Amino acid sequence: MWRLVPPKLGRLSRSLKLAALGSLLVLMVLHSPSLLASWQRNELADRRFLQLNKCPACFGTSWCRRFLNGQVVFEAWGRLRLLDFLNVKNVYFAQYGEPREGGRRRVVLKRLGSQRELAQLDQSICKRATGRPRCDLLQAMPRTEFARLNGDVRLLTPEAVEGWSDLVHCPSQRLLDRLVRRYAETKDSGSFLLRNLKDSERMQLLLTLAFNPEPLVLQSFPSDEGWPFAKYLGACGRMVAVNYVGEELWSYFNAPWEKRVDLAWQLMEIAEQLTNNDFEFALYLLDVSFDNFAVGPRDGKVIIVDAENVLVADKRLIRQNKPENWDVWYESKFDDCDKEACLSFSKEILCARATVDHNYYAVCQNLLSRHATWRGTSGGLLHDPPSEIAKDGRLEALLDECANPKKRYGRFQAAKELREYLAQLSNNVRYSASPMKCLAKIQKP
């Protein structure tokens, strides 16, 4: 089945924003006592604010000591709950510090869904367990599918969770063993045996897998081992903490040309790394926009900061099972839709082919080429090149072929040449092969 994917959330118009700000000022005046209280109180040390009371219908407890001890605090305006209605994505910025280290570092806190999505999750759990929209989640969870693997169940198997989310749309046993072995919300991580987890930990893992598997992507393919994702830190209740990377890629849209060329080269390297690596897992990015990447302020490194919609296909399993046309190279179909950051793809084909150009297509169409549109702009990250490069025409030709190929298998060749050309333009002398190749030997499977 083909799927056309628009961006997950629309943006408020300028007039709506002005109206919202006006309403906010009125509310601030009317609620000045509570406003002062919320500014002074550290709500991140409040169990109910963290929704710790909803566990095991939550994302974990590994960081609860840090939250409840007051080691994590909101930054400035994040302390004002009156602003929450503008924070649709439920993403916050905070400062975290260990007493023995001194100083603080910036972290990003996520509830992994909007208030509406979280309320729907609660209602879904209650209806499945009791038939009513409201209930005690602690009592309800053991009566749902999230408890189906409680007890003396040895492994998390594909039959149990296939299709629950993009991450496990077509899971192999090898992938699921990796998820369990690297699950960070347990003290006994390191074993692929599900029975080594407590029942509450199993339910948390399965709920996270179904609701928003981003934490599991970050844990299973960690930045410490060279994967281009933000670093997972921990969770408490329904609040997940990840390392702050830097400003969104969008903030570099009008950066100097040399900087944009380097960022474009890195994006193409990420596409290559996620498609071809020594572990034979293909990680396909199904939601690609300027907001889903960030750039480190010191090293200038591009990192994926939204990993909810990542489909993982096990190439080793594909070559073993040999489904129909498994060895035929698959070319993604260009779709010049009238919405921002949309992609056209078939999950079934991504799961069944050993050679796929989806990641090149996604990066070229939605980020780099003239077809890329975002926040009312067009032209992509490589807009307005210097006159000598524009006159030469090679860059434009490679971008067009990468986004909308005219030749059979043209995108594969264009992506390869584009990576090489961008490296030349930026005088990039870094090793251009996937960094996974030099890390493969030291990683755990």
Salt bridges, closest charged atoms under 4 A:
GLU43 OE2 - ARG41 NH2 3.37
GLU43 OE1 - ARG81 NH1 2.75
GLU75 OE1 - ARG106 NH2 2.96
ASP84 OD2 - ARG81 NE 2.76
GLU98 OE2 - ARG66 NE 3.39
GLU98 OE1 - ARG100 NH1 3.78
ASP122 OD2 - LYS54 NZ 2.66
ASP122 OD1 - ARG238 NH2 2.69
GLU145 OE2 - ARG128 NH1 2.10
ASP166 OD1 - LYS347 NZ 2.50
GLU214 OE2 - LYS110 NZ 2.65
ASP224 OD2 - LYS231 NZ 3.85
GLU225 OE1 - ARG182 NH1 3.20
GLU248 OE1 - ARG375 NH2 3.52
ASP262 OD1 - ARG430 NH2 2.56
GLU269 OE2 - ARG419 NE 2.91
GLU272 OE1 - ARG419 NH1 3.62
ASP278 OD1 - LYS437 NZ 3.57
GLU280 OE2 - ARG316 NE 3.07
GLU280 OE1 - ARG319 NH1 2.92
ASP287 OD2 - LYS8 NZ 3.52
ASP291 OD1 - ARG375 NH2 2.89
ASP306 OD2 - LYS8 NZ 2.88
GLU308 OE1 - LYS8 NZ 3.38
ASP314 OD1 - ARG174 NH2 2.77
GLU340 OE1 - ARG11 NH2 2.12
GLU348 OE2 - HIS169 NE2 3.21
ASP357 OD2 - ARG411 NH1 2.72
ASP384 OD2 - HIS383 ND1 2.95
ASP400 OD1 - ARG370 NE 2.96
GLU420 OE2 - LYS416 NZ 2.89
